[in-house]
Amino acid sequence: MSNEVTSLQDYWYPSTVGEQNPVLNKLKGSVRRPSFSTQIIQHFPKLILLFCVYSWTTFVLSYFTTFNPLFTSDNVYGIVLAVASLVAGLVYFVWSFASYKPVYLLDFAVAELPEEYEVPNEHIQGPLTPVFEESSVEFVERLAKRTGLGNHTYFPKVFHQDKVIRPTMELSREEALLVMTNSCDKLFNQTGIKPEEIDCVICNCSLFCCTPSLAAMLMNHYKMKSTCKNYSLGGMGCSAGLISIDLAKDFLRCNPNSNVLVFSTENITHSLYYGNERSRLLPYTLFRLGGAAILLTNKWNLRSHSKFELTHLVRVNRSFDDESYNVVFQSEDASGEKGISLGKQLVNCVSKALTKNLSILLPQVLTYKEMAKYGIDYIKRLTNKEYAKTAKTYMPDIRETFQAYCIHAGGRGVIDGIQKNFGLSDEDCLPSRSSLYRFGNTSSSSIWYELMYIERCEMLQKGDNVLQLAFGSGLKVNSAVWKKVN
């Protein structure tokens, strides 16, 4: 089946855990876990360490001439070596314990709104149709049929009116509060954590930066304690969700026994475009209303209740490159209407940043077997010019490293391109395509709709790894690896 056909079909998104669908068996069966040989290779360094410990113990014991009595002048060298070894082992143990600062994902929730907020593709211009030229309406309608979005995505209140309404701060705040309470209420109910137990709130919304901030709005609504820290991130695009996670990680590693609430969203109302430039009309065909609330903790007593542990997070940006910096840009058009333009080189710019990001991430997470294969290919290229010219660069097989993928639902073309470049199966990309079809591009929260799909399908086992990839203006590519702990 071609990528185009795969991307444009209808997709099922489970509404609850345990919901049945014919696709489930194939989806679970496609998950690849490390083979027996791979596991042996992965444990080889540990076996070497055990052998070294055994050899050292044997060496130390060889200095003991008698064991009864133990403390004699004949055993002085053995006793010194034994004590030194014990001290060194104790120091290493204490250092390892002190440097291990886990970040657990206790639980998360995504905004799922009532049917009254749903808008089919043929009505995505809503009351704004009279504002557009006829050619613009035709352009948006034609493009909407090829985005991979379904007919049950969400639009804010302003799209459900009978007349053109200019966005106001009140309408924008109303949209933010709607998504905020929908996701956070569910999260507090799921975890049993009370709002007053939160030690830090981090909110990210790229285009709506109000005063007081979104973080202050959230803290006011839930009446959080006065010592709760708060941060609001703006202007960082669709990749801001993982930037918030990175900030939360740093907070938790500096503040023991703490809980952090992360809220990711984008404000559709505040970013409406009333002009006719085609590059600024593209967001109408992709972006939709949505949000996610994530609760992170470093409390040991909550580890057994947590779903995931954050093991790696890599952030890369190409702001130094003018083309990448300008490819997603907010400005006024020739008629003075403010909007977001998406450049034609977007996919190319994302590809460059993604390559850099994965060149940092993959050496940290790939299996030794795949690293060896890549190393052999690299040496061949250095020593054999003919091979370097004719053979393709070896692409490591990441399907034994990661058991599930949350690829930012930035659009059909983005998902198709990543699937092709990394040799992923249709099932690997199903969480992303299903989320895009059901909810659209919800910006920074899209990777959490995808993780929710994975959780509801019950695809993962303890020890499995999930890769999250997010791309955003700037241009930024961020990646995170989560390990299933329960």
C-alpha positions in Angstrom: 0.0 0.0 0.0 1.5 3.4 -1.0 2.1 6.1 1.6 -0.5 8.3 -0.1 -3.3 5.8 0.1 -2.3 4.9 3.7 -2.4 8.5 4.7 -5.8 9.5 3.2 -7.8 6.6 4.5 -10.1 6.8 7.6 -8.5 5.9 10.9 -9.8 4.5 14.2 -8.9 6.2 17.4 -10.0 4.4 20.6 -12.2 6.4 23.0 -11.3 4.3 26.1 -8.8 1.6 27.2 -9.9 -1.8 26.1 -12.0 -0.6 23.1 -11.9 -3.3 20.4 -11.1 -3.0 16.7 -9.8 -5.4 14.0 -6.6 -3.3 13.7 -5.5 -4.1 17.3 -4.1 -7.6 16.7 -2.0 -6.4 13.8 -0.9 -3.3 15.7 0.3 -5.3 18.8 1.8 -8.0 16.6 4.0 -5.4 14.8 5.8 -4.3 17.9 9.4 -5.5 17.8 11.3 -6.1 20.9 15.0 -7.0 21.2 15.8 -10.5 20.0 17.6 -13.0 22.3 20.9 -12.4 20.6 20.5 -8.6 20.9 19.7 -9.0 24.6 22.9 -11.1 25.1 25.0 -8.5 23.3 23.4 -5.7 25.4 24.2 -7.5 28.6 27.8 -8.3 27.5 29.3 -5.2 29.3 27.7 -6.3 32.5 29.1 -9.8 32.1 32.5 -8.3 31.6 32.1 -6.1 34.7 31.1 -9.2 36.7 34.1 -11.1 35.4 36.4 -8.2 36.4 34.9 -8.1 39.9 35.4 -11.9 40.2 39.0 -11.7 39.0 39.8 -8.8 41.4 38.2 -10.7 44.3 40.3 -13.8 43.4 43.4 -11.5 43.2 42.8 -10.0 46.6 42.1 -13.4 48.2 45.5 -14.6 46.9 47.2 -12.2 49.4 45.6 -14.0 52.3 47.8 -16.8 53.7 45.4 -17.8 56.4 41.8 -17.1 57.3 41.9 -18.2 60.9 42.9 -15.9 62.4 42.2 -13.4 59.7 43.9 -10.3 61.1 47.6 -11.3 61.2 50.8 -9.7 59.9 50.9 -12.2 57.1 47.5 -10.9 55.7 48.4 -7.2 55.9 48.5 -6.7 52.1 45.3 -8.7 51.6 43.5 -6.7 54.3 44.7 -3.4 52.8 43.5 -4.4 49.3 40.2 -5.7 50.7 39.5 -2.5 52.6 40.5 -0.3 49.7 38.2 -2.3 47.4 35.3 -2.0 49.8 35.8 1.7 50.2 36.0 2.2 46.4 32.9 0.0 45.9 31.0 2.0 48.6 32.0 5.3 47.0 30.9 4.2 43.6 27.6 3.0 45.0 26.9 6.2 46.9 27.9 8.3 43.8 25.6 6.2 41.5 22.7 6.6 44.0 23.2 10.3 44.4 23.6 11.0 40.7 20.5 9.0 39.7 17.7 11.6 39.7 14.7 10.0 38.0 11.9 11.8 36.3 8.7 9.9 36.3 5.6 10.5 34.2 2.8 9.7 36.8 0.0 10.2 34.2 -1.3 12.4 31.5 -4.6 13.5 30.0 -5.7 15.0 26.7 -8.6 17.4 25.9 -11.5 15.6 24.3 -14.4 18.1 23.9 -18.1 17.7 23.3 -19.5 17.2 19.8 -20.7 20.8 19.6 -17.0 21.8 19.0 -16.6 19.4 16.0 -16.4 20.9 12.5 -16.3 18.8 9.3 -13.7 19.6 6.7 -16.1 21.3 4.3 -16.9 23.9 6.9 -13.4 24.7 8.2 -13.7 28.4 7.1 -16.8 28.7 9.3 -18.1 32.2 9.5 -14.9 33.5 7.9 -16.0 32.4 4.3 -17.2 36.0 3.4 -13.8 37.4 4.4 -12.0 35.2 1.8 -11.8 35.6 -1.9 -13.4 32.8 -3.9 -10.0 31.5 -5.0 -8.9 31.3 -1.4 -12.0 29.3 -0.4 -11.4 26.9 -3.2 -7.7 26.6 -2.3 -8.5 25.7 1.4 -11.3 23.3 0.5 -9.1 21.5 -2.1 -6.1 21.2 0.3 -8.3 20.1 3.2 -9.2 16.9 1.4 -5.5 15.9 1.3 -4.4 16.7 4.8 -5.3 13.4 6.4 -7.8 15.1 8.8 -11.2 13.6 9.6 -14.5 15.3 10.1 -14.6 15.3 13.9 -11.7 17.7 14.8 -12.3 20.6 17.1 -12.6 24.3 16.5 -13.2 27.0 19.1 -16.3 29.0 19.8 -15.5 31.7 17.2 -16.0 29.1 14.4 -19.5 28.2 15.6 -21.1 31.7 15.0 -23.3 33.0 12.2 -21.2 36.0 11.6 -17.5 37.1 11.4 -16.1 37.7 14.9 -12.8 39.3 15.4 -10.8 37.5 18.2 -10.7 39.2 21.6 -8.7 38.5 24.7 -11.9 37.3 26.3 -12.6 34.7 23.6 -8.9 33.6 23.6 -9.0 33.2 27.4 -12.2 31.3 27.1 -10.7 28.8 24.6 -7.6 28.3 26.8 -9.6 27.7 29.9 -11.9 25.3 28.1 -9.0 23.0 27.1 -7.1 23.6 30.3 -10.0 22.4 32.6 -11.0 19.6 30.3 -7.5 18.0 30.5 -6.4 19.0 34.0 -9.7 17.9 35.6 -9.2 14.4 34.1 -5.6 14.3 35.2 -6.3 15.2 38.8 -9.1 12.6 38.9 -6.8 9.9 37.4 -3.9 10.4 39.7 -5.6 11.4 42.9 -3.1 14.2 43.2 -4.7 17.4 44.6 -3.9 20.8 43.0 -2.3 22.0 46.2 0.2 19.2 46.0 1.7 20.7 42.8 5.1 22.4 43.3 5.6 23.8 39.8 3.3 24.7 36.8 4.7 25.0 33.3 2.5 26.1 30.4 3.3 26.5 26.8 1.2 28.2 24.1 3.0 29.7 21.1 0.7 32.4 19.9 -1.3 33.5 22.9 0.7 35.2 25.6 -1.7 36.9 27.9 -1.3 38.9 31.2 -1.5 37.4 33.7 0.0 34.3 32.1 -1.6 31.0 31.2 0.3 29.4 34.2 -1.2 32.1 36.5 -4.6 31.4 35.0 -4.2 27.7 35.8 -3.0 28.3 39.3 -5.9 30.8 39.9 -8.5 28.4 38.7 -7.3 25.5 40.9 -6.3 27.7 43.8 -2.8 26.4 44.1 -0.4 27.1 47.0 1.6 30.4 47.1 5.0 28.6 47.0 4.2 26.9 43.7 6.6 28.0 40.9 5.2 28.8 37.5 6.6 29.3 33.9 4.8 30.2 30.7 6.6 29.5 27.4 5.5 31.4 24.2 6.6 31.6 20.6 8.2 28.2 20.5 5.9 26.4 18.1 4.8 22.8 17.9 8.0 21.6 19.6 7.3 23.5 22.9 5.7 20.5 24.6 9.1 18.7 24.9 10.7 22.0 25.8 8.3 22.2 28.8 9.2 18.6 29.7 12.9 19.6 29.6 12.3 22.5 31.9 10.3 20.2 34.2 13.1 17.7 34.2 15.6 20.4 35.3 13.3 21.6 38.0 12.8 18.1 39.4 16.5 17.4 39.4 17.1 20.5 41.5 14.1 20.1 43.8 13.7 16.6 45.4 10.3 15.3 46.4 8.3 17.5 44.0 5.4 17.3 41.5 5.3 19.3 38.2 2.2 20.0 36.1 2.9 20.6 32.4 0.1 22.0 30.3 0.5 22.2 26.5 -1.9 23.8 24.0 -2.2 26.2 21.1 -4.8 29.0 20.8 -6.7 28.9 17.5 -8.9 31.9 18.3 -6.0 34.3 18.8 -4.2 33.1 15.7 -7.0 33.5 13.1 -6.0 34.9 9.7 -8.4 37.2 7.8 -6.3 37.7 4.6 -5.9 35.8 1.3 -2.2 34.8 1.1 -2.0 31.1 0.4 1.0 30.4 2.6 -0.9 31.9 5.5 -4.1 29.9 4.7 -2.4 26.6 5.2 -3.0 26.6 9.0 -6.7 26.4 8.4 -6.3 23.0 6.8 -4.1 21.6 9.6 -4.3 23.2 13.0 -7.1 22.3 15.4 -8.2 22.9 19.0 -6.6 20.6 21.6 -4.3 20.4 24.7 -2.7 18.0 27.1 -1.9 18.0 30.8 1.1 16.0 32.1 2.1 15.3 35.7 5.8 14.6 36.4 7.3 13.6 39.7 10.5 12.5 41.3 8.9 11.1 44.5 10.0 7.5 45.2 6.7 6.5 46.7 5.0 7.4 43.4 7.3 5.3 41.2 5.1 2.2 41.5 2.1 4.3 40.3 3.9 6.0 37.4 3.5 5.0 33.8 6.9 6.0 32.3 10.4 7.2 33.2 12.1 9.9 31.1 15.5 8.4 30.0 16.7 10.8 27.3 15.8 14.2 25.9 17.6 16.0 23.1 16.9 19.5 21.8 18.3 20.9 18.6 17.6 24.3 16.8 18.7 25.9 13.6 18.0 29.5 14.4 21.4 30.4 13.0 20.2 29.4 9.5 18.0 32.2 7.9 16.0 29.7 5.8 15.1 27.6 8.8 14.4 30.7 11.0 12.0 32.2 8.4 10.2 29.0 7.3 7.5 29.3 10.0 7.0 33.1 10.5 4.3 35.3 12.0 3.9 38.7 10.3 1.5 41.0 8.5 0.6 40.4 4.9 0.4 43.1 2.2 -3.0 44.1 3.4 -1.9 44.3 7.1 -3.6 41.1 8.2 -1.5 39.2 10.8 -0.9 35.5 10.2 1.5 32.5 10.2 3.2 31.7 6.9 4.5 28.2 6.2 7.4 28.1 3.7 7.8 25.6 1.0 11.1 24.5 2.4 9.6 23.4 5.7 10.1 19.7 5.2 13.6 20.2 4.0 14.5 22.4 7.1 12.9 19.9 9.4 14.9 17.1 7.8 18.2 18.9 8.5 17.4 19.6 12.1 16.1 16.0 12.6 19.3 14.5 11.2 21.3 16.6 13.7 19.0 15.6 16.6 19.1 11.9 15.9 22.9 12.0 15.4 23.0 13.0 19.1 20.2 10.7 20.4 20.8 7.5 18.6 24.4 6.8 19.8 22.9 7.0 23.4 20.0 4.5 22.8 20.9 2.2 19.9 21.7 -1.4 20.5 25.3 -2.4 20.4 24.5 -4.6 17.4 23.2 -1.7 15.3 26.0 0.5 16.4 28.5 -2.1 15.2 26.7 -2.4 11.8 26.8 1.4 11.4 30.5 1.4 12.4 31.4 -1.2 9.8 29.6 0.7 7.1 31.4 3.9 8.2 34.8 2.3 8.0 34.0 0.8 4.6 33.2 4.3 3.3 36.5 5.6 4.6 38.5 2.8 3.1 36.6 2.0 -0.1 35.9 4.9 -2.4 33.9 2.7 -4.9 31.7 1.5 -2.0 31.2 5.1 -0.8 30.0 6.2 -4.2 27.6 3.3 -5.0 26.2 2.1 -1.6 23.6 3.9 0.4 24.5 5.1 3.9 23.5 2.4 6.4 20.4 3.5 8.3 20.3 1.8 11.7 17.2 -0.3 12.4 15.6 1.5 15.3 12.6 -0.8 15.6 14.3 -3.0 18.2 15.3 0.1 20.2 11.8 1.7 20.3 8.6 -0.2 20.6 6.3 2.8 19.8 6.6 6.1 18.1 4.9 9.5 18.7 5.8 11.5 15.5 4.4 15.1 15.7 1.2 15.1 13.6 2.4 18.2 11.6 0.8 16.9 8.5 0.5 13.9 6.2 3.7 14.7 4.3 5.8 14.9 7.5 4.7 11.5 8.8 5.1 9.9 5.4 8.6 11.3 5.1 9.8 10.0 8.5 8.2 6.6 7.8 10.2 6.3 4.6 13.5 7.6 5.9 13.5 5.3 9.0 12.0 2.2 7.5 9.0 2.2 9.8 5.9 0.1 9.1 2.4 1.5 8.7 1.6 0.2 12.1 4.5 2.1 13.7 3.0 5.3 12.3 -0.6 4.5 13.1 -0.7 6.5 16.4 0.4 9.6 14.5 -1.9 9.2 11.6 -4.9 8.2 13.8 -4.3 11.3 16.0 -4.0 13.5 13.0 -7.2 12.1 11.5 -9.2 12.4 14.8 -7.8 15.6 16.3 -5.8 17.3 13.6 -2.5 19.1 14.2 -3.0 20.2 17.8 0.6 21.7 17.8 2.6 20.9 21.0 0.1 18.5 22.4 -0.1 16.2 19.4 2.5 13.8 20.7 0.4 13.3 23.8 -2.7 12.4 21.8 -0.4 9.8 20.1 0.8 8.5 23.4 -2.8 8.2 24.6 -3.6 6.1 21.5 -0.7 3.8 22.4 -1.9 3.6 26.0 -5.5 2.9 25.1 -4.4 0.1 22.7 -2.3 -1.4 25.4 0.6 -2.0 23.1 3.5 -1.7 25.6 5.1 -4.0 28.2 7.3 -3.1 31.1 10.7 -2.1 29.8 9.5 -0.9 26.4 10.7 2.4 25.0 8.7 5.1 23.3 10.2 7.8 21.0 8.6 11.2 20.8 9.6 13.6 18.0 8.4 17.2 17.9 9.2 19.9 15.4 8.5 23.7 15.7 9.3 27.2 14.6 12.8 28.5 15.0 13.4 25.9 13.7 13.6 23.3 16.4 13.5 19.5 16.6 13.2 17.9 20.0 13.2 14.2 20.9 12.4 12.3 24.1 12.6 8.6 25.1 10.2 7.3 27.7 10.7 3.9 29.3 7.6 2.0 30.4 8.0 1.2 34.2 4.6 -0.2 35.1 
